[in-house]
Each structure stands twice: as C-alpha cells, then as structure tokens.
Amino acid sequence: MSLTAASSLRIVLLGAGRVAGQLGLALHQAGHNVPYIWSRTTASAAALSATLPGSHIVPNLNLTALPPADVYLLAVSDAAIPTVLTQAQFPKGAIVAHTSGAVPLTVFDSHPGVQGGVFYPLQTFSVGRSIDWRAVPLCIEAATPTAEATLLALAHTLSSSVQRIDTAQRQVMHLAAVFSCNFSNHLFGISHALLEQQQLPFALLGPLILETVEKALANSPFTVQTGPAARHDEPTLARHQAALTAYPDWLELYNSLTDKIQQQQVLGSLNKQGGEAL
C-alpha cells in the first residue's frame, strides 16, 4: 500500500546492511521519503543511497547534527545500537526506533531527549532476495504514546501483520525464531553436504521440507514428530550413526537430537496421561 505524498513520512535510516537495504527499499516503495542514510562504512551508505532516489549520505555521525525527520530507524547490529545512540545528535523529542529482536526498549533510558521505540521485522534477510513486506510481521514497542502511534502507522504502510509486542515477548519471539530459522538452516546445510557427497541434488528434499513446515504450522509440532527416533527404530538409528562416524560433530548433533525427540515423547505421554487422569 502506498501513501500519498501528503501523508508520507520523512525517515532517516541509520545502517546500510541487509536489514537496512531491504527496509529502505520497502519504505521508498510505500511512498515514504528516505532523504538521509548513515553507515559506519561510507561505501555501504553510498551503495544503498544509489538505490533510493533523492537520498544523501550523512558523512559523520559524531560531528553532524542529524536533519529533521518524523522517524529515525536504527537498522544496525545489536552491539552497535548503544554506540550509535550515544554518538548521534538527534533533535530533541525525536522518535528513534531500533530494528532488533533482542535489544530491550530500556536501551533508550539513558537518552531522555528522544522518544524510543522498536520496529522489529520478524524475517530473515539476504542480499539478492526480494521480500514480500505485506506478509512480514512487524513488532512494535514504544516508550511514549506519540512514538507508538507513529510507528504503528508506519508499520501498517508496509505490512498486513502488525503487532504490539513488549520487550519480554519480543525477546522470546527472537529466541523462537533462532530455533525455527537459524538452527533449521544449519541442519539444512548438513543435509545439503551429505547429499552433495553422493552427487544428489538438495532439491530432492524440497517437498519433504515444505510438507514438514506446513504440518508444523497446522499442528502443535511435537505432536506430529515422525522419523526413526520417534519410532525407536534402533537398526536405522545404528545405520545413520555408522554413516556419520567420519563426521563426529554431526554424529554428536544427531545423537543429541535423537535423545531430545525421545525424551519429548516420554514427556508428552506423561502429560497426556496426567490430563486423562484428571
């Protein structure tokens, strides 16, 4: 959804990495004005600026007072957020929001001159991949009603899924995302390597991966667990373990996950029995 010129917001983007690159383009396409970009690496800021018509580079965060804007978005690494907040010269009362899933809203407590907020997109971003922002959940938190209203309005111009989520909820959401995305991707990488050794395409696993995800989204995932660990198929488990002896790290991970699946089955059975007893 695009805004009219009259209702578009003026946004200064601090950061030029993967999140900033995707976010800057989405803001521009939604009709917002992104006139200034800053990055610790000037070349990165220049590269992003070249993709956003009318944008300019903020050359030095220590010496340059930032220009007026409706929102200042900090799309930088978690570790860099406190440093940027200390270095940047924000106008008094500015709405400043970071895009982190893990950094608490209290990071703004030592900067009373700004209205702090969080503008967290729950998605993984990679160079060269387009994102459908209408489907990206945007998690909003703010220290003041004004900042919350502005960030919610901005979020609704990008996404159909906008949520007010406090710091504790967001941090658990981020942890869950690490399990669902980052850890799963590592397991995909192991699968890819194993198949590659046998000159087999990873795409063969595509339908299985998609069905697994769809089934997990439609059910409580623990209740639809399948595979040799869930079946206690000892001969198959032994064959897998033998095949992994040349890869001790992967064998350790295989055994650990097998144990956890079987432990979860026991726990689930006990919980079910307890529920039936009641």
Secondary structure in CASP SS format (residue, H / E / C, confidence):
PFRMAT SS
TARGET T0000
AUTHOR 0000-0000-0000
METHOD secondary structure of the structure
MODEL  1
M C 1.00
S C 1.00
L C 1.00
T C 1.00
A H 1.00
A H 1.00
S H 1.00
S C 1.00
L C 1.00
R E 1.00
I E 1.00
V E 1.00
L E 1.00
L E 1.00
G C 1.00
A C 1.00
G C 1.00
R H 1.00
V H 1.00
A H 1.00
G H 1.00
Q H 1.00
L H 1.00
G H 1.00
L H 1.00
A H 1.00
L H 1.00
H H 1.00
Q H 1.00
A C 1.00
G C 1.00
H C 1.00
N E 1.00
V E 1.00
P E 1.00
Y E 1.00
I E 1.00
W E 1.00
S C 1.00
R C 1.00
T C 1.00
T H 1.00
A H 1.00
S H 1.00
A H 1.00
A H 1.00
A H 1.00
L H 1.00
S H 1.00
A C 1.00
T C 1.00
L C 1.00
P C 1.00
G C 1.00
S C 1.00
H E 1.00
I E 1.00
V C 1.00
P C 1.00
N C 1.00
L C 1.00
N C 1.00
L C 1.00
T C 1.00
A E 1.00
L C 1.00
P C 1.00
P C 1.00
A C 1.00
D C 1.00
V E 1.00
Y E 1.00
L E 1.00
L E 1.00
A C 1.00
V C 1.00
S C 1.00
D H 1.00
A H 1.00
A H 1.00
I H 1.00
P H 1.00
T H 1.00
V H 1.00
L H 1.00
T H 1.00
Q H 1.00
A C 1.00
Q E 1.00
F C 1.00
P C 1.00
K C 1.00
G C 1.00
A C 1.00
I E 1.00
V E 1.00
A E 1.00
H E 1.00
T C 1.00
S C 1.00
G C 1.00
A C 1.00
V C 1.00
P C 1.00
L H 1.00
T H 1.00
V H 1.00
F H 1.00
D C 1.00
S C 1.00
H C 1.00
P C 1.00
G C 1.00
V C 1.00
Q E 1.00
G E 1.00
G E 1.00
V E 1.00
F E 1.00
Y E 1.00
P E 1.00
L C 1.00
Q C 1.00
T C 1.00
F C 1.00
S C 1.00
V C 1.00
G C 1.00
R C 1.00
S C 1.00
I C 1.00
D C 1.00
W H 1.00
R H 1.00
A H 1.00
V C 1.00
P C 1.00
L E 1.00
C E 1.00
I E 1.00
E E 1.00
A E 1.00
A C 1.00
T C 1.00
P H 1.00
T H 1.00
A H 1.00
E H 1.00
A H 1.00
T H 1.00
L H 1.00
L H 1.00
A H 1.00
L H 1.00
A H 1.00
H H 1.00
T H 1.00
L H 1.00
S C 1.00
S C 1.00
S C 1.00
V E 1.00
Q E 1.00
R E 1.00
I C 1.00
D C 1.00
T H 1.00
A H 1.00
Q H 1.00
R H 1.00
Q H 1.00
V H 1.00
M H 1.00
H H 1.00
L H 1.00
A H 1.00
A H 1.00
V H 1.00
F H 1.00
S H 1.00
C H 1.00
N H 1.00
F H 1.00
S H 1.00
N H 1.00
H H 1.00
L H 1.00
F H 1.00
G H 1.00
I H 1.00
S H 1.00
H H 1.00
A H 1.00
L H 1.00
L H 1.00
E H 1.00
Q H 1.00
Q C 1.00
Q C 1.00
L C 1.00
P C 1.00
F H 1.00
A H 1.00
L H 1.00
L H 1.00
G H 1.00
P H 1.00
L H 1.00
I H 1.00
L H 1.00
E H 1.00
T H 1.00
V H 1.00
E H 1.00
K H 1.00
A H 1.00
L H 1.00
A H 1.00
N C 1.00
S C 1.00
P H 1.00
F H 1.00
T H 1.00
V H 1.00
Q C 1.00
T C 1.00
G C 1.00
P H 1.00
A H 1.00
A H 1.00
R H 1.00
H C 1.00
D C 1.00
E H 1.00
P H 1.00
T H 1.00
L H 1.00
A H 1.00
R H 1.00
H H 1.00
Q H 1.00
A H 1.00
A H 1.00
L C 1.00
T C 1.00
A C 1.00
Y C 1.00
P H 1.00
D H 1.00
W H 1.00
L H 1.00
E H 1.00
L H 1.00
Y H 1.00
N H 1.00
S H 1.00
L H 1.00
T H 1.00
D H 1.00
K H 1.00
I H 1.00
Q H 1.00
Q H 1.00
Q H 1.00
Q H 1.00
V H 1.00
L H 1.00
G H 1.00
S H 1.00
L H 1.00
N H 1.00
K H 1.00
Q H 1.00
G H 1.00
G H 1.00
E H 1.00
A H 1.00
L C 1.00
END
